[in-house]
Amino acid sequence: MRALCDVPLLLARNDTVGLEQHIGALAARSDCTRVNKEWRGDMHTFFVGVYGPRLTKQGVIDESSALALGVGMRLANPRHVLRNWVAQDIIDRSDSDAASIDQALELLTTHAFDDAVPEHLKDMAERYAGPVPKWGEGLQCSCSS
């Protein structure tokens, strides 16, 4: 999850308000019913009690090193990934809009790591970088030959 790329900087700044807001934003993006106050507390405890000390042990001790880590995380983790539910959505949309296949391929191949995408791909980019919709939870592909 690319949203985690911002956590090291928040921890380096000791920005508890920012961290709480970030955890809240993660929860708001989720369609999962398990996301509640307890989950938010667990996330905060993990970030401050486990992840923060681990970063310190690895030498991420100031804003500069935390920012560099976040940039590295963004470069290593694509924002747009072809998941089962994304593939099914593209197939479903192709019945009424053949251009959507070309746009999806452009997004997933050319702009996989980009936070900013061309205007004609913005809606698709937000949809496919967001949480799994309810209908896509547990969706599995089968392999047939």
C-alpha positions as CSV (number, residue, x, y, z in Angstrom):
1,M,0.0,0.0,0.0
2,R,1.6,3.2,-1.2
3,A,-0.1,5.2,1.5
4,L,2.4,3.7,3.9
5,C,5.2,5.6,2.2
6,D,4.3,8.7,4.2
7,V,4.5,7.0,7.6
8,P,8.3,7.2,8.1
9,L,8.3,11.0,7.7
10,L,5.4,11.4,10.2
11,L,7.3,9.3,12.7
12,A,10.5,11.2,12.2
13,R,8.6,14.5,12.8
14,N,6.9,12.9,15.8
15,D,3.7,14.2,14.3
16,T,1.1,12.3,16.3
17,V,-1.8,14.4,14.9
18,G,-0.6,13.8,11.3
19,L,-0.2,10.1,12.1
20,E,-3.8,9.9,13.5
21,Q,-5.1,11.7,10.4
22,H,-3.1,9.3,8.1
23,I,-4.5,6.3,9.9
24,G,-8.0,7.8,9.6
25,A,-7.5,8.3,5.9
26,L,-6.4,4.7,5.5
27,A,-9.5,3.5,7.4
28,A,-11.7,5.8,5.2
29,R,-10.3,4.2,2.1
30,S,-11.1,0.7,3.2
31,D,-14.4,-1.1,2.5
32,C,-13.4,-3.7,5.1
33,T,-15.9,-4.0,8.0
34,R,-13.1,-4.8,10.5
35,V,-11.8,-1.2,10.3
36,N,-12.9,0.4,13.5
37,K,-11.6,2.3,16.5
38,E,-9.7,-0.8,17.8
39,W,-8.1,-1.3,14.4
40,R,-7.0,2.4,14.4
41,G,-5.5,2.0,17.9
42,D,-3.7,-1.2,16.8
43,M,-2.2,0.6,13.8
44,H,-1.1,3.5,15.9
45,T,0.5,1.1,18.4
46,F,2.3,-0.7,15.6
47,F,3.6,2.4,13.9
48,V,4.9,4.0,17.1
49,G,5.9,0.9,19.1
50,V,7.2,-1.4,16.4
51,Y,7.8,0.3,13.1
52,G,9.3,3.6,14.5
53,P,11.9,1.8,16.6
54,R,12.7,-0.5,13.6
55,L,13.3,2.6,11.4
56,T,15.6,4.1,14.1
57,K,17.6,0.9,14.2
58,Q,18.0,1.1,10.5
59,G,19.3,4.6,10.6
60,V,16.1,6.5,9.7
61,I,16.4,9.1,12.4
62,D,15.6,12.4,10.9
63,E,13.3,14.0,8.3
64,S,15.9,13.8,5.5
65,S,16.4,10.0,5.9
66,A,12.7,9.4,6.4
67,L,11.9,11.4,3.3
68,A,14.5,9.4,1.3
69,L,12.9,6.1,2.6
70,G,9.5,7.3,1.5
71,V,10.7,8.2,-2.0
72,G,12.4,4.8,-2.2
73,M,9.2,3.0,-1.2
74,R,7.3,4.9,-3.9
75,L,9.8,3.9,-6.5
76,A,9.7,0.2,-5.5
77,N,5.9,-0.1,-5.0
78,P,3.6,0.6,-8.0
79,R,0.4,2.5,-7.3
80,H,-1.6,0.7,-10.0
81,V,-1.5,-3.1,-10.0
82,L,-3.5,-5.6,-12.0
83,R,-5.5,-7.4,-9.4
84,N,-8.3,-9.9,-10.0
85,W,-11.0,-7.3,-9.3
86,V,-9.4,-4.8,-11.6
87,A,-9.1,-7.3,-14.4
88,Q,-12.8,-8.2,-14.0
89,D,-13.8,-4.6,-14.0
90,I,-11.9,-3.9,-17.2
91,I,-13.6,-7.0,-18.8
92,D,-17.0,-5.8,-17.7
93,R,-16.4,-2.2,-18.9
94,S,-15.1,-3.4,-22.3
95,D,-18.5,-4.6,-23.3
96,S,-19.8,-1.1,-23.4
97,D,-16.5,0.9,-23.9
98,A,-13.8,-0.7,-26.0
99,A,-11.4,2.2,-25.4
100,S,-11.4,1.4,-21.6
101,I,-9.2,-1.7,-22.4
102,D,-6.6,0.6,-24.0
103,Q,-6.8,3.1,-21.2
104,A,-6.4,0.4,-18.6
105,L,-3.4,-1.0,-20.3
106,E,-1.9,2.5,-20.6
107,L,-2.5,3.1,-16.9
108,L,-1.2,-0.3,-15.7
109,T,1.9,-0.4,-17.9
110,T,3.0,3.2,-18.6
111,H,1.9,4.9,-15.3
112,A,2.0,2.1,-12.8
113,F,4.3,4.1,-10.4
114,D,2.9,7.5,-11.1
115,D,0.9,9.5,-8.6
116,A,0.0,12.1,-11.3
117,V,-1.5,10.6,-14.5
118,P,-2.8,12.2,-17.7
119,E,-6.3,13.8,-17.4
120,H,-8.0,11.1,-19.4
121,L,-6.9,8.4,-16.9
122,K,-7.6,10.2,-13.6
123,D,-11.0,8.6,-12.9
124,M,-9.7,5.1,-13.7
125,A,-6.5,5.7,-11.7
126,E,-8.4,6.7,-8.6
127,R,-10.8,3.7,-8.9
128,Y,-8.0,1.2,-9.4
129,A,-5.7,2.6,-6.7
130,G,-8.6,2.6,-4.2
131,P,-9.9,-0.1,-2.0
132,V,-11.3,-3.4,-3.3
133,P,-15.1,-2.9,-3.9
134,K,-17.5,-5.2,-2.0
135,W,-18.2,-7.1,-5.2
136,G,-14.5,-7.8,-5.7
137,E,-13.7,-9.2,-2.3
138,G,-12.6,-12.8,-2.6
139,L,-12.7,-12.8,-6.4
140,Q,-10.6,-15.5,-7.8
141,C,-9.4,-16.2,-11.3
142,S,-9.3,-19.7,-12.6
143,C,-6.8,-21.0,-15.1
144,S,-8.2,-22.9,-18.0
145,S,-6.3,-24.3,-21.0
